[in-house]
Amino acid sequence: MSEYYSAEERLKIVLDITKKLKYYEGKDGQIINLYSDEYSYCPQFKKIINDYVANEKTYSGTLDFVEIGKKLEYYLPIRKKNTPKFIILMNTNC
């Protein structure tokens, strides 16, 4: 068993994140698609996740989600001992 995520496993990680963004539940229970090019962060994020799936490299950082005045923090590891994360930082402003 490899200690690194395979391309297929990295794709599953990315698909899980994008599914959560596409079906994000707002405060009022309404479903909002946050995985849309209408949002400023999305084109850059799509490039990052495509690169992550294609390359054996860890990606981490923050993206400005200007439309809601928040930052998105992501950590996409290559090693299985590390847990991927993608969170909206609620107490920050862009």
C-alpha positions in Angstrom: 0.0 0.0 0.0 1.4 3.3 -1.1 1.8 6.2 1.4 0.8 8.6 -1.4 -2.6 9.4 -2.9 -2.9 8.0 -6.4 -4.4 10.2 -9.2 -7.7 8.3 -8.8 -7.7 9.0 -5.0 -6.9 12.7 -5.6 -9.8 12.9 -8.1 -12.1 11.5 -5.4 -10.9 14.1 -3.0 -11.6 16.9 -5.5 -15.0 15.5 -6.5 -16.0 15.4 -2.8 -15.0 19.1 -2.4 -16.7 20.2 -5.6 -19.9 18.3 -4.6 -20.0 20.1 -1.3 -19.5 23.5 -3.0 -22.2 22.8 -5.6 -24.8 21.8 -2.9 -23.7 24.3 -0.2 -26.5 24.8 2.3 -27.0 28.4 3.2 -28.2 29.8 6.6 -31.8 29.6 5.6 -31.5 26.0 4.4 -31.4 27.1 0.7 -29.0 25.2 -1.5 -26.5 27.4 -3.2 -24.0 26.5 -6.0 -20.7 28.0 -4.9 -18.8 26.1 -7.6 -19.6 28.6 -10.3 -17.4 30.8 -12.5 -19.5 33.7 -11.5 -17.6 33.7 -8.2 -14.1 35.3 -8.3 -12.2 32.5 -6.6 -13.6 29.7 -8.8 -11.5 29.9 -12.0 -8.3 29.9 -9.8 -9.6 27.1 -7.7 -10.4 25.0 -10.7 -6.9 25.4 -12.0 -5.5 24.3 -8.5 -7.6 21.2 -8.3 -6.9 20.2 -11.9 -3.2 20.6 -11.2 -3.6 18.6 -7.9 -5.1 15.6 -9.7 -2.5 15.7 -12.5 0.6 16.2 -10.3 2.1 14.4 -7.4 2.4 17.5 -5.3 0.7 19.0 -2.2 -1.3 22.2 -2.7 -2.2 24.6 0.1 -3.1 28.2 0.5 -6.0 30.6 0.7 -8.3 32.1 -1.9 -10.3 35.3 -1.6 -14.1 34.8 -1.9 -14.7 38.5 -2.6 -18.5 38.1 -3.1 -19.0 37.1 0.5 -15.9 38.9 2.0 -14.4 35.6 3.2 -11.3 33.5 2.6 -11.2 29.9 1.5 -8.5 27.8 3.0 -7.4 24.6 1.2 -4.9 21.8 1.9 -4.6 19.1 -0.7 -1.9 16.7 0.4 -0.1 14.1 -1.6 0.7 11.9 1.5 -2.1 9.7 2.9 -1.0 10.5 6.5 -2.3 14.1 5.9 -6.0 14.9 5.7 -7.3 17.1 2.9 -9.3 20.2 3.9 -11.3 23.0 2.3 -12.9 25.5 4.6 -14.6 28.9 4.5 -12.9 31.0 7.1 -15.9 32.7 8.7 -14.1 35.3 10.9 -11.9 36.9 8.2 -12.5 39.5 5.6 -10.9 39.8 2.1 
